[in-house]
Amino acid sequence: MVICLNETLIVYGTRYGATPEACAVIQKILEKEYKILVEIWDLENYRACPDLEEFDNIILASGIEHGKWTKNTRKFLTKDLKDKNVAVFISSSFAGEEELYDHAYKNFLEDVLVEYPEVNIVAKAAFGGRVPKKELPNIAKNAIVARLPEFQEDNRNWDKITEWAHEVGKIFTIK
């Protein structure tokens, strides 16, 4: 029998499917390596989101399109999260490119989170994403289009996602 140290809710919004795939990897690491019970919830069905009272920790994840979070992930930040440990990550094709990473981290993550000072952010990260090539903004096309397959860009770094999952696991298991 596995004894869980605490419970964690991962909530996400996605556009092209990169974010829930990263969430699944994080869930697996937290459950296997840190014995944390993890539930994942797609915020597309925002109204049916589980009761937050059941969870000690929350991971909030948003796909980024044209510099914007998904509507419901942004809305989720307005919930009463003051007694929760909250880790946040974004999936953005910009964050997956070395020359655009700092821009993505500052503009799509830090500048958004500063608007929610009451949320106890214990970890944050920006990961690459996945988007159809035809949907890439012009600034990204100029930097990366020559290296892309014809229909899809996927510039996630799975080692970075795994490393962050371990960082979060350590934070969430400290009592």
RODO-2510 file (C-alpha; in nm, 4 decimals, decimal comma):
residues 175
     n   res          X          Y          Z
     1     m     0,0000     0,0000     0,0000
     2     v     0,1314     0,3441    -0,1007
     3     i     0,0848     0,6194     0,1548
     4     c     0,0439     0,9562    -0,0125
     5     l     0,2037     1,2500     0,1626
     6     n    -0,0414     1,5013     0,0183
     7     e    -0,2705     1,5605    -0,2734
     8     t    -0,1999     1,7692    -0,5794
     9     l    -0,4308     1,8994    -0,8485
    10     i    -0,2908     1,9739    -1,1924
    11     v    -0,5177     2,2031    -1,3917
    12     y    -0,4421     2,3092    -1,7455
    13     g    -0,5627     2,4836    -2,0552
    14     t    -0,4311     2,3822    -2,3951
    15     r    -0,4568     2,4755    -2,7589
    16     y    -0,2428     2,2231    -2,9442
    17     g    -0,2028     1,9402    -2,6902
    18     a     0,1516     2,0034    -2,5634
    19     t     0,0411     2,1120    -2,2157
    20     p    -0,1556     1,7995    -2,1098
    21     e     0,1273     1,5781    -2,2336
    22     a     0,3708     1,7668    -2,0079
    23     c     0,1162     1,7411    -1,7229
    24     a     0,1038     1,3634    -1,7648
    25     v     0,4823     1,3354    -1,7355
    26     i     0,4796     1,5557    -1,4248
    27     q     0,1967     1,3499    -1,2729
    28     k     0,3857     1,0257    -1,3271
    29     i     0,7002     1,1599    -1,1602
    30     l     0,5121     1,3069    -0,8630
    31     e     0,3208     0,9841    -0,8045
    32     k     0,6060     0,7389    -0,8592
    33     e     0,9009     0,9266    -0,7110
    34     y     0,7340     1,1407    -0,4420
    35     k     0,4270     0,9314    -0,3535
    36     i     0,1965     1,2274    -0,4144
    37     l    -0,1600     1,1573    -0,5237
    38     v    -0,2207     1,3662    -0,8354
    39     e    -0,5425     1,4469    -1,0188
    40     i    -0,5353     1,6194    -1,3593
    41     w    -0,8170     1,8434    -1,4782
    42     d    -0,8690     2,0112    -1,8167
    43     l    -1,0000     2,3611    -1,7498
    44     e    -1,2010     2,3529    -2,0696
    45     n    -1,4728     2,2313    -1,8320
    46     y    -1,4012     2,5049    -1,5761
    47     r    -1,7324     2,4811    -1,3896
    48     a    -1,6826     2,1126    -1,3068
    49     c    -1,3340     2,1630    -1,1602
    50     p    -1,2824     1,9618    -0,8391
    51     d    -1,3243     2,1231    -0,4979
    52     l    -0,9918     2,2858    -0,4143
    53     e    -1,0311     2,2090    -0,0433
    54     e    -0,9243     1,8516    -0,1197
    55     f    -0,5793     1,9582    -0,2413
    56     d    -0,2667     2,0836    -0,0653
    57     n    -0,0872     2,1735    -0,3867
    58     i    -0,1861     2,2955    -0,7297
    59     i     0,0008     2,2981    -1,0572
    60     l    -0,1479     2,5415    -1,3060
    61     a    -0,0429     2,5062    -1,6688
    62     s    -0,1373     2,7063    -1,9743
    63     g    -0,0677     2,6800    -2,3410
    64     i     0,0271     3,0142    -2,4930
    65     e    -0,1039     3,1427    -2,8238
    66     h    -0,0143     3,4886    -2,9536
    67     g     0,1258     3,5686    -2,6089
    68     k    -0,1977     3,4837    -2,4266
    69     w    -0,2914     3,2233    -2,1672
    70     t    -0,6024     3,0185    -2,2228
    71     k    -0,9062     3,1987    -2,0851
    72     n    -0,9879     2,9505    -1,8095
    73     t    -0,6316     2,9165    -1,6776
    74     r    -0,6164     3,2915    -1,6324
    75     k    -0,9592     3,2804    -1,4660
    76     f    -0,8386     3,0029    -1,2335
    77     l    -0,5814     3,2417    -1,0839
    78     t    -0,8710     3,4447    -0,9389
    79     k    -0,9829     3,1535    -0,7186
    80     d    -0,8978     3,1555    -0,3482
    81     l    -0,5531     2,9954    -0,3618
    82     k    -0,3925     3,1687    -0,0631
    83     d    -0,3549     2,8490     0,1442
    84     k    -0,2203     2,6427    -0,1459
    85     n     0,1282     2,5825    -0,2771
    86     v     0,0969     2,6748    -0,6426
    87     a     0,3435     2,5811    -0,9158
    88     v     0,2881     2,7281    -1,2611
    89     f     0,4192     2,6471    -1,6044
    90     i     0,3465     2,7584    -1,9568
    91     s     0,3896     2,5784    -2,2870
    92     s     0,5010     2,8176    -2,5583
    93     s     0,6881     2,7646    -2,8825
    94     f     0,8843     3,0795    -2,7916
    95     a     1,0058     2,9218    -2,4650
    96     g     1,1402     2,6254    -2,6586
    97     e     1,3779     2,8445    -2,8561
    98     e     1,6939     2,9679    -2,6865
    99     e     1,6820     3,3105    -2,8529
   100     l     1,3156     3,3635    -2,7539
   101     y     1,3115     3,1961    -2,4101
   102     d     1,3756     3,5092    -2,2007
   103     h     1,1009     3,6936    -2,3873
   104     a     0,8528     3,4115    -2,3216
   105     y     0,9477     3,3715    -1,9555
   106     k     0,9173     3,7424    -1,8774
   107     n     0,6189     3,8362    -2,0927
   108     f     0,4068     3,5215    -2,0795
   109     l     0,4829     3,4027    -1,7256
   110     e     0,6331     3,6614    -1,4901
   111     d     0,4309     3,9586    -1,6184
   112     v     0,1083     3,7590    -1,5809
   113     l     0,1817     3,6184    -1,2353
   114     v     0,2704     3,9596    -1,0914
   115     e    -0,0981     4,0467    -1,1333
   116     y    -0,1860     3,7823    -0,8696
   117     p     0,0278     3,8684    -0,5628
   118     e    -0,2049     3,6779    -0,3284
   119     v    -0,1208     3,3456    -0,4964
   120     n     0,1630     3,1564    -0,3238
   121     i     0,3773     3,0690    -0,6268
   122     v     0,6389     2,8139    -0,5158
   123     a     0,7778     2,7227    -0,8602
   124     k     0,7388     2,8436    -1,2155
   125     a     0,8695     2,7360    -1,5529
   126     a     0,8356     2,7994    -1,9230
   127     f     0,8587     2,5021    -2,1568
   128     g     0,8530     2,4707    -2,5310
   129     g     0,5319     2,3903    -2,7059
   130     r     0,3745     2,2396    -3,0097
   131     v     0,1934     2,4351    -3,2775
   132     p     0,1070     2,3943    -3,6425
   133     k     0,3705     2,5703    -3,8541
   134     k     0,1078     2,7816    -4,0279
   135     e     0,0032     2,9230    -3,6868
   136     l     0,3469     3,0486    -3,5813
   137     p     0,3726     3,4262    -3,5275
   138     n     0,6049     3,6011    -3,7741
   139     i     0,8695     3,6698    -3,5076
   140     a     0,8993     3,2964    -3,4385
   141     k     0,8925     3,1993    -3,8058
   142     n     1,1991     3,4096    -3,8737
   143     a     1,3915     3,2457    -3,5901
   144     i     1,2958     2,8825    -3,6384
   145     v     1,1086     2,8149    -3,9617
   146     a     1,4087     2,6670    -4,1438
   147     r     1,4370     2,3915    -3,8804
   148     l     1,0690     2,2963    -3,8704
   149     p     0,8945     2,0000    -4,0266
   150     e     0,6328     2,0977    -4,2814
   151     f     0,3244     2,0762    -4,0601
   152     q     0,4227     2,0867    -3,6966
   153     e     0,6637     2,2421    -3,4533
   154     d     0,7366     2,0629    -3,1279
   155     n     1,0233     2,2133    -2,9347
   156     r     0,9589     2,0759    -2,5886
   157     n     1,2621     1,9721    -2,3861
   158     w     1,1533     1,6633    -2,1946
   159     d     1,4634     1,6690    -1,9744
   160     k     1,3732     2,0200    -1,8609
   161     i     1,0137     1,9145    -1,7884
   162     t     1,1356     1,6125    -1,5920
   163     e     1,3844     1,8224    -1,3938
   164     w     1,1108     2,0722    -1,3029
   165     a     0,8782     1,7906    -1,1953
   166     h     1,1450     1,6740    -0,9508
   167     e     1,1930     2,0301    -0,8231
   168     v     0,8181     2,0583    -0,7623
   169     g     0,8046     1,7134    -0,6034
   170     k     1,0684     1,8171    -0,3498
   171     i     0,8851     2,1413    -0,2716
   172     f     0,5486     1,9699    -0,2332
   173     t     0,6805     1,7036     0,0038
   174     i     0,8458     1,9449     0,2477
   175     k     0,6196     1,9810     0,5504
***
